[in-house]
Amino acid sequence: METRLLQILVCPVCKSTLRHDRERQELVCAADRLAFPIRDGVPIMLPTEARSLDVAPSE
């Protein structure tokens, strides 16, 4: 993910900055405890697509 793009993107819910989790290919909002997926290099910034960090991921 491009650093320049990361500087522009904010959480669509609260407008906070996002952290790029390279391992999981997600953009993480610490304030809302949401993780937005990155698919084929494109961040999916829809609240309905976000994964809650409060719920343990299925294995």
PDB file of N, CA, C and O in Angstrom:
ATOM      1  N   MET A   1       0.849  -1.169   0.000  1.00  0.00           N
ATOM      2  CA  MET A   1       0.000   0.000   0.000  1.00  0.00           C
ATOM      3  C   MET A   1       0.896   1.233   0.000  1.00  0.00           C
ATOM      4  O   MET A   1       1.858   1.307   0.765  1.00  0.00           O
ATOM      5  N   GLU A   2       0.591   2.167  -0.828  1.00  0.00           N
ATOM      6  CA  GLU A   2       1.379   3.394  -0.957  1.00  0.00           C
ATOM      7  C   GLU A   2       1.294   4.271   0.285  1.00  0.00           C
ATOM      8  O   GLU A   2       0.210   4.483   0.829  1.00  0.00           O
ATOM      9  N   THR A   3       2.418   4.772   0.723  1.00  0.00           N
ATOM     10  CA  THR A   3       2.464   5.637   1.902  1.00  0.00           C
ATOM     11  C   THR A   3       1.621   6.893   1.686  1.00  0.00           C
ATOM     12  O   THR A   3       0.933   7.350   2.599  1.00  0.00           O
ATOM     13  N   ARG A   4       1.676   7.435   0.500  1.00  0.00           N
ATOM     14  CA  ARG A   4       0.902   8.651   0.187  1.00  0.00           C
ATOM     15  C   ARG A   4      -0.596   8.401   0.343  1.00  0.00           C
ATOM     16  O   ARG A   4      -1.315   9.248   0.872  1.00  0.00           O
ATOM     17  N   LEU A   5      -1.059   7.261  -0.109  1.00  0.00           N
ATOM     18  CA  LEU A   5      -2.470   6.919   0.017  1.00  0.00           C
ATOM     19  C   LEU A   5      -2.860   6.755   1.483  1.00  0.00           C
ATOM     20  O   LEU A   5      -3.943   7.174   1.892  1.00  0.00           O
ATOM     21  N   LEU A   6      -1.983   6.148   2.268  1.00  0.00           N
ATOM     22  CA  LEU A   6      -2.250   5.962   3.698  1.00  0.00           C
ATOM     23  C   LEU A   6      -2.369   7.291   4.440  1.00  0.00           C
ATOM     24  O   LEU A   6      -3.103   7.389   5.423  1.00  0.00           O
ATOM     25  N   GLN A   7      -1.665   8.294   3.982  1.00  0.00           N
ATOM     26  CA  GLN A   7      -1.735   9.607   4.618  1.00  0.00           C
ATOM     27  C   GLN A   7      -3.070  10.295   4.343  1.00  0.00           C
ATOM     28  O   GLN A   7      -3.493  11.149   5.123  1.00  0.00           O
ATOM     29  N   ILE A   8      -3.729   9.942   3.265  1.00  0.00           N
ATOM     30  CA  ILE A   8      -4.992  10.564   2.867  1.00  0.00           C
ATOM     31  C   ILE A   8      -6.195   9.850   3.471  1.00  0.00           C
ATOM     32  O   ILE A   8      -7.164  10.494   3.875  1.00  0.00           O
ATOM     33  N   LEU A   9      -6.135   8.517   3.535  1.00  0.00           N
ATOM     34  CA  LEU A   9      -7.281   7.734   4.002  1.00  0.00           C
ATOM     35  C   LEU A   9      -7.527   7.907   5.496  1.00  0.00           C
ATOM     36  O   LEU A   9      -6.594   7.956   6.297  1.00  0.00           O
ATOM     37  N   VAL A  10      -8.801   7.999   5.848  1.00  0.00           N
ATOM     38  CA  VAL A  10      -9.220   8.038   7.254  1.00  0.00           C
ATOM     39  C   VAL A  10     -10.374   7.062   7.425  1.00  0.00           C
ATOM     40  O   VAL A  10     -10.971   6.612   6.446  1.00  0.00           O
ATOM     41  N   CYS A  11     -10.677   6.746   8.654  1.00  0.00           N
ATOM     42  CA  CYS A  11     -11.791   5.857   8.959  1.00  0.00           C
ATOM     43  C   CYS A  11     -13.088   6.501   8.458  1.00  0.00           C
ATOM     44  O   CYS A  11     -13.345   7.667   8.758  1.00  0.00           O
ATOM     45  N   PRO A  12     -13.899   5.773   7.710  1.00  0.00           N
ATOM     46  CA  PRO A  12     -15.155   6.343   7.213  1.00  0.00           C
ATOM     47  C   PRO A  12     -16.196   6.546   8.307  1.00  0.00           C
ATOM     48  O   PRO A  12     -17.177   7.260   8.097  1.00  0.00           O
ATOM     49  N   VAL A  13     -16.000   5.934   9.461  1.00  0.00           N
ATOM     50  CA  VAL A  13     -16.956   6.050  10.564  1.00  0.00           C
ATOM     51  C   VAL A  13     -16.649   7.272  11.426  1.00  0.00           C
ATOM     52  O   VAL A  13     -17.539   8.080  11.694  1.00  0.00           O
ATOM     53  N   CYS A  14     -15.385   7.414  11.864  1.00  0.00           N
ATOM     54  CA  CYS A  14     -15.043   8.478  12.828  1.00  0.00           C
ATOM     55  C   CYS A  14     -14.018   9.482  12.312  1.00  0.00           C
ATOM     56  O   CYS A  14     -13.734  10.475  12.983  1.00  0.00           O
ATOM     57  N   LYS A  15     -13.462   9.237  11.135  1.00  0.00           N
ATOM     58  CA  LYS A  15     -12.453  10.118  10.509  1.00  0.00           C
ATOM     59  C   LYS A  15     -11.094  10.088  11.198  1.00  0.00           C
ATOM     60  O   LYS A  15     -10.287  10.996  10.997  1.00  0.00           O
ATOM     61  N   SER A  16     -10.825   9.068  12.003  1.00  0.00           N
ATOM     62  CA  SER A  16      -9.509   8.907  12.643  1.00  0.00           C
ATOM     63  C   SER A  16      -8.502   8.367  11.641  1.00  0.00           C
ATOM     64  O   SER A  16      -8.871   7.839  10.592  1.00  0.00           O
ATOM     65  N   THR A  17      -7.229   8.505  11.979  1.00  0.00           N
ATOM     66  CA  THR A  17      -6.180   7.942  11.127  1.00  0.00           C
ATOM     67  C   THR A  17      -6.218   6.414  11.213  1.00  0.00           C
ATOM     68  O   THR A  17      -6.752   5.841  12.163  1.00  0.00           O
ATOM     69  N   LEU A  18      -5.650   5.785  10.217  1.00  0.00           N
ATOM     70  CA  LEU A  18      -5.648   4.328  10.127  1.00  0.00           C
ATOM     71  C   LEU A  18      -4.218   3.808  10.173  1.00  0.00           C
ATOM     72  O   LEU A  18      -3.281   4.485   9.750  1.00  0.00           O
ATOM     73  N   ARG A  19      -4.067   2.601  10.692  1.00  0.00           N
ATOM     74  CA  ARG A  19      -2.772   1.919  10.729  1.00  0.00           C
ATOM     75  C   ARG A  19      -2.833   0.763   9.734  1.00  0.00           C
ATOM     76  O   ARG A  19      -3.817   0.024   9.693  1.00  0.00           O
ATOM     77  N   HIS A  20      -1.784   0.610   8.937  1.00  0.00           N
ATOM     78  CA  HIS A  20      -1.732  -0.463   7.951  1.00  0.00           C
ATOM     79  C   HIS A  20      -1.154  -1.723   8.586  1.00  0.00           C
ATOM     80  O   HIS A  20      -0.001  -1.740   9.017  1.00  0.00           O
ATOM     81  N   ASP A  21      -1.960  -2.769   8.639  1.00  0.00           N
ATOM     82  CA  ASP A  21      -1.504  -4.075   9.115  1.00  0.00           C
ATOM     83  C   ASP A  21      -1.118  -4.872   7.870  1.00  0.00           C
ATOM     84  O   ASP A  21      -1.976  -5.458   7.209  1.00  0.00           O
ATOM     85  N   ARG A  22       0.171  -4.890   7.559  1.00  0.00           N
ATOM     86  CA  ARG A  22       0.649  -5.536   6.329  1.00  0.00           C
ATOM     87  C   ARG A  22       0.413  -7.050   6.340  1.00  0.00           C
ATOM     88  O   ARG A  22       0.093  -7.640   5.309  1.00  0.00           O
ATOM     89  N   GLU A  23       0.570  -7.663   7.494  1.00  0.00           N
ATOM     90  CA  GLU A  23       0.418  -9.118   7.598  1.00  0.00           C
ATOM     91  C   GLU A  23      -1.010  -9.559   7.255  1.00  0.00           C
ATOM     92  O   GLU A  23      -1.210 -10.521   6.513  1.00  0.00           O
ATOM     93  N   ARG A  24      -1.989  -8.849   7.800  1.00  0.00           N
ATOM     94  CA  ARG A  24      -3.397  -9.215   7.580  1.00  0.00           C
ATOM     95  C   ARG A  24      -4.024  -8.503   6.383  1.00  0.00           C
ATOM     96  O   ARG A  24      -5.164  -8.789   6.017  1.00  0.00           O
ATOM     97  N   GLN A  25      -3.281  -7.575   5.773  1.00  0.00           N
ATOM     98  CA  GLN A  25      -3.780  -6.772   4.658  1.00  0.00           C
ATOM     99  C   GLN A  25      -5.074  -6.057   5.040  1.00  0.00           C
ATOM    100  O   GLN A  25      -6.123  -6.239   4.422  1.00  0.00           O
ATOM    101  N   GLU A  26      -4.955  -5.228   6.094  1.00  0.00           N
ATOM    102  CA  GLU A  26      -6.086  -4.462   6.606  1.00  0.00           C
ATOM    103  C   GLU A  26      -5.638  -3.069   7.006  1.00  0.00           C
ATOM    104  O   GLU A  26      -4.464  -2.835   7.291  1.00  0.00           O
ATOM    105  N   LEU A  27      -6.588  -2.150   7.022  1.00  0.00           N
ATOM    106  CA  LEU A  27      -6.384  -0.827   7.596  1.00  0.00           C
ATOM    107  C   LEU A  27      -7.168  -0.808   8.892  1.00  0.00           C
ATOM    108  O   LEU A  27      -8.371  -1.069   8.897  1.00  0.00           O
ATOM    109  N   VAL A  28      -6.498  -0.501   9.986  1.00  0.00           N
ATOM    110  CA  VAL A  28      -7.081  -0.624  11.314  1.00  0.00           C
ATOM    111  C   VAL A  28      -7.370   0.745  11.915  1.00  0.00           C
ATOM    112  O   VAL A  28      -6.515   1.631  11.914  1.00  0.00           O
ATOM    113  N   CYS A  29      -8.590   0.906  12.430  1.00  0.00           N
ATOM    114  CA  CYS A  29      -8.984   2.096  13.170  1.00  0.00           C
ATOM    115  C   CYS A  29      -9.015   1.715  14.650  1.00  0.00           C
ATOM    116  O   CYS A  29      -9.864   0.933  15.079  1.00  0.00           O
ATOM    117  N   ALA A  30      -8.082   2.273  15.425  1.00  0.00           N
ATOM    118  CA  ALA A  30      -8.008   1.965  16.854  1.00  0.00           C
ATOM    119  C   ALA A  30      -9.195   2.563  17.609  1.00  0.00           C
ATOM    120  O   ALA A  30      -9.669   1.976  18.582  1.00  0.00           O
ATOM    121  N   ALA A  31      -9.675   3.721  17.169  1.00  0.00           N
ATOM    122  CA  ALA A  31     -10.767   4.401  17.873  1.00  0.00           C
ATOM    123  C   ALA A  31     -12.063   3.597  17.823  1.00  0.00           C
ATOM    124  O   ALA A  31     -12.748   3.462  18.837  1.00  0.00           O
ATOM    125  N   ASP A  32     -12.401   3.067  16.659  1.00  0.00           N
ATOM    126  CA  ASP A  32     -13.644   2.300  16.487  1.00  0.00           C
ATOM    127  C   ASP A  32     -13.442   0.802  16.625  1.00  0.00           C
ATOM    128  O   ASP A  32     -14.407   0.038  16.636  1.00  0.00           O
ATOM    129  N   ARG A  33     -12.175   0.376  16.733  1.00  0.00           N
ATOM    130  CA  ARG A  33     -11.827  -1.041  16.801  1.00  0.00           C
ATOM    131  C   ARG A  33     -12.379  -1.812  15.607  1.00  0.00           C
ATOM    132  O   ARG A  33     -13.020  -2.854  15.746  1.00  0.00           O
ATOM    133  N   LEU A  34     -12.098  -1.247  14.406  1.00  0.00           N
ATOM    134  CA  LEU A  34     -12.515  -1.855  13.153  1.00  0.00           C
ATOM    135  C   LEU A  34     -11.298  -2.062  12.254  1.00  0.00           C
ATOM    136  O   LEU A  34     -10.335  -1.296  12.302  1.00  0.00           O
ATOM    137  N   ALA A  35     -11.361  -3.111  11.433  1.00  0.00           N
ATOM    138  CA  ALA A  35     -10.311  -3.389  10.455  1.00  0.00           C
ATOM    139  C   ALA A  35     -10.954  -3.484   9.077  1.00  0.00           C
ATOM    140  O   ALA A  35     -11.836  -4.308   8.836  1.00  0.00           O
ATOM    141  N   PHE A  36     -10.491  -2.623   8.183  1.00  0.00           N
ATOM    142  CA  PHE A  36     -11.021  -2.590   6.819  1.00  0.00           C
ATOM    143  C   PHE A  36     -10.097  -3.400   5.911  1.00  0.00           C
ATOM    144  O   PHE A  36      -8.885  -3.185   5.926  1.00  0.00           O
ATOM    145  N   PRO A  37     -10.646  -4.326   5.121  1.00  0.00           N
ATOM    146  CA  PRO A  37      -9.802  -5.192   4.297  1.00  0.00           C
ATOM    147  C   PRO A  37      -9.189  -4.453   3.110  1.00  0.00           C
ATOM    148  O   PRO A  37      -9.727  -3.460   2.620  1.00  0.00           O
ATOM    149  N   ILE A  38      -8.048  -4.972   2.666  1.00  0.00           N
ATOM    150  CA  ILE A  38      -7.425  -4.511   1.425  1.00  0.00           C
ATOM    151  C   ILE A  38      -7.462  -5.708   0.486  1.00  0.00           C
ATOM    152  O   ILE A  38      -6.864  -6.747   0.766  1.00  0.00           O
ATOM    153  N   ARG A  39      -8.157  -5.558  -0.614  1.00  0.00           N
ATOM    154  CA  ARG A  39      -8.298  -6.655  -1.584  1.00  0.00           C
ATOM    155  C   ARG A  39      -7.674  -6.249  -2.907  1.00  0.00           C
ATOM    156  O   ARG A  39      -8.034  -5.226  -3.488  1.00  0.00           O
ATOM    157  N   ASP A  40      -6.741  -7.053  -3.374  1.00  0.00           N
ATOM    158  CA  ASP A  40      -6.030  -6.776  -4.626  1.00  0.00           C
ATOM    159  C   ASP A  40      -5.445  -5.369  -4.631  1.00  0.00           C
ATOM    160  O   ASP A  40      -5.440  -4.697  -5.662  1.00  0.00           O
ATOM    161  N   GLY A  41      -4.951  -4.925  -3.470  1.00  0.00           N
ATOM    162  CA  GLY A  41      -4.324  -3.628  -3.356  1.00  0.00           C
ATOM    163  C   GLY A  41      -5.283  -2.465  -3.192  1.00  0.00           C
ATOM    164  O   GLY A  41      -4.854  -1.312  -3.142  1.00  0.00           O
ATOM    165  N   VAL A  42      -6.588  -2.751  -3.106  1.00  0.00           N
ATOM    166  CA  VAL A  42      -7.598  -1.699  -2.993  1.00  0.00           C
ATOM    167  C   VAL A  42      -8.240  -1.755  -1.608  1.00  0.00           C
ATOM    168  O   VAL A  42      -8.818  -2.778  -1.242  1.00  0.00           O
ATOM    169  N   PRO A  43      -8.148  -0.671  -0.830  1.00  0.00           N
ATOM    170  CA  PRO A  43      -8.798  -0.654   0.482  1.00  0.00           C
ATOM    171  C   PRO A  43     -10.317  -0.583   0.332  1.00  0.00           C
ATOM    172  O   PRO A  43     -10.844   0.254  -0.401  1.00  0.00           O
ATOM    173  N   ILE A  44     -11.000  -1.464   1.032  1.00  0.00           N
ATOM    174  CA  ILE A  44     -12.469  -1.500   1.013  1.00  0.00           C
ATOM    175  C   ILE A  44     -12.937  -0.738   2.249  1.00  0.00           C
ATOM    176  O   ILE A  44     -12.927  -1.272   3.358  1.00  0.00           O
ATOM    177  N   MET A  45     -13.342   0.501   2.052  1.00  0.00           N
ATOM    178  CA  MET A  45     -13.623   1.409   3.162  1.00  0.00           C
ATOM    179  C   MET A  45     -15.115   1.491   3.497  1.00  0.00           C
ATOM    180  O   MET A  45     -15.603   2.544   3.908  1.00  0.00           O
ATOM    181  N   LEU A  46     -15.816   0.413   3.327  1.00  0.00           N
ATOM    182  CA  LEU A  46     -17.236   0.359   3.658  1.00  0.00           C
ATOM    183  C   LEU A  46     -17.414  -0.184   5.076  1.00  0.00           C
ATOM    184  O   LEU A  46     -16.876  -1.242   5.401  1.00  0.00           O
ATOM    185  N   PRO A  47     -18.158   0.522   5.917  1.00  0.00           N
ATOM    186  CA  PRO A  47     -18.375   0.032   7.282  1.00  0.00           C
ATOM    187  C   PRO A  47     -18.957  -1.385   7.324  1.00  0.00           C
ATOM    188  O   PRO A  47     -18.675  -2.146   8.249  1.00  0.00           O
ATOM    189  N   THR A  48     -19.760  -1.734   6.331  1.00  0.00           N
ATOM    190  CA  THR A  48     -20.352  -3.077   6.306  1.00  0.00           C
ATOM    191  C   THR A  48     -19.325  -4.160   6.002  1.00  0.00           C
ATOM    192  O   THR A  48     -19.570  -5.333   6.284  1.00  0.00           O
ATOM    193  N   GLU A  49     -18.184  -3.790   5.435  1.00  0.00           N
ATOM    194  CA  GLU A  49     -17.124  -4.755   5.119  1.00  0.00           C
ATOM    195  C   GLU A  49     -16.081  -4.850   6.230  1.00  0.00           C
ATOM    196  O   GLU A  49     -15.226  -5.735   6.199  1.00  0.00           O
ATOM    197  N   ALA A  50     -16.142  -3.957   7.203  1.00  0.00           N
ATOM    198  CA  ALA A  50     -15.135  -3.919   8.272  1.00  0.00           C
ATOM    199  C   ALA A  50     -15.314  -5.088   9.232  1.00  0.00           C
ATOM    200  O   ALA A  50     -16.421  -5.562   9.486  1.00  0.00           O
ATOM    201  N   ARG A  51     -14.169  -5.530   9.755  1.00  0.00           N
ATOM    202  CA  ARG A  51     -14.155  -6.597  10.756  1.00  0.00           C
ATOM    203  C   ARG A  51     -13.986  -5.949  12.125  1.00  0.00           C
ATOM    204  O   ARG A  51     -13.128  -5.085  12.308  1.00  0.00           O
ATOM    205  N   SER A  52     -14.789  -6.358  13.063  1.00  0.00           N
ATOM    206  CA  SER A  52     -14.684  -5.834  14.417  1.00  0.00           C
ATOM    207  C   SER A  52     -13.487  -6.466  15.109  1.00  0.00           C
ATOM    208  O   SER A  52     -13.292  -7.680  15.044  1.00  0.00           O
ATOM    209  N   LEU A  53     -12.697  -5.651  15.763  1.00  0.00           N
ATOM    210  CA  LEU A  53     -11.540  -6.167  16.511  1.00  0.00           C
ATOM    211  C   LEU A  53     -11.954  -6.703  17.868  1.00  0.00           C
ATOM    212  O   LEU A  53     -11.142  -7.306  18.570  1.00  0.00           O
ATOM    213  N   ASP A  54     -13.210  -6.492  18.249  1.00  0.00           N
ATOM    214  CA  ASP A  54     -13.725  -6.988  19.522  1.00  0.00           C
ATOM    215  C   ASP A  54     -14.149  -8.463  19.434  1.00  0.00           C
ATOM    216  O   ASP A  54     -14.384  -9.104  20.459  1.00  0.00           O
ATOM    217  N   VAL A  55     -14.242  -8.988  18.228  1.00  0.00           N
ATOM    218  CA  VAL A  55     -14.652 -10.366  18.008  1.00  0.00           C
ATOM    219  C   VAL A  55     -13.423 -11.159  17.562  1.00  0.00           C
ATOM    220  O   VAL A  55     -12.701 -10.725  16.665  1.00  0.00           O
ATOM    221  N   ALA A  56     -13.185 -12.302  18.171  1.00  0.00           N
ATOM    222  CA  ALA A  56     -12.058 -13.142  17.804  1.00  0.00           C
ATOM    223  C   ALA A  56     -12.226 -13.626  16.362  1.00  0.00           C
ATOM    224  O   ALA A  56     -13.316 -14.061  15.989  1.00  0.00           O
ATOM    225  N   PRO A  57     -11.156 -13.557  15.533  1.00  0.00           N
ATOM    226  CA  PRO A  57     -11.258 -14.004  14.141  1.00  0.00           C
ATOM    227  C   PRO A  57     -11.479 -15.512  14.070  1.00  0.00           C
ATOM    228  O   PRO A  57     -10.945 -16.271  14.880  1.00  0.00           O
ATOM    229  N   SER A  58     -12.267 -15.929  13.097  1.00  0.00           N
ATOM    230  CA  SER A  58     -12.508 -17.371  12.921  1.00  0.00           C
ATOM    231  C   SER A  58     -11.262 -17.992  12.299  1.00  0.00           C
ATOM    232  O   SER A  58     -10.593 -17.380  11.466  1.00  0.00           O
ATOM    233  N   GLU A  59     -10.969 -19.202  12.714  1.00  0.00           N
ATOM    234  CA  GLU A  59      -9.759 -19.872  12.219  1.00  0.00           C
ATOM    235  C   GLU A  59     -10.111 -21.002  11.314  1.00  0.00           C
ATOM    236  O   GLU A  59      -9.222 -21.682  10.801  1.00  0.00           O
TER     237      GLU A  59
END
